[in-house]
């Protein structure tokens, strides 16, 4: 089961994923959105949708800001969450992370088929 810890999402990852997806879904509330759908990670985490959970998961006393770098511990958790979202066992939003940018990735028909098969 040691290998499972790398693919199974923790409750914190699921909460963070849901909050980040909500923030990214409200692009009109974000200033830094690229044409390819990538949003600045710091701004996503500092948004009204993700900030409460992101600050709760970060080191005590962390205050997130769109103008500041994402703290290393939170960046690591985001990376783990993105990697978990790339697995077939994930039941949440899927993400792509590129440097300091993140975007939602649309589920493909193959992903939907795999999800349906897993539910049977």
C-alpha positions, 0 to 999 in steps of 0.5 A: 500500500505504500505506492497507493499513498502517491495516487490516493488523494487525501481529504485536504487535496480533495478540498483544495482541488474543489476550491481551485476548480471553483476559482478557475471557473470564475475567470472573470474574478481573476486578473492573470488568465492566459489565452490557453486557460492557464491562471496564475497559481498565486492568484487562484490560491488567494481568491475568495474561493480557495484562500480559506482552505489554502491558508488553513493547509499552509504553515500557521500564520500564512496570508496568501496574496496574488502578488506574493510567491506561493509558500513552498509547503503549499506549492508542494501540496498543490503539486501533489494534488495536480499529480493525484488528479492525473491518476485514474483513481481521482474523483475530482477536477483535473489540473495541469500545472506549468511553473506558476500557472494552473488550469483545469483540464477537461475530462476526455471520453476515455476518462469518463469511461474509466470512471464509469467502469470503476463505479461498476 
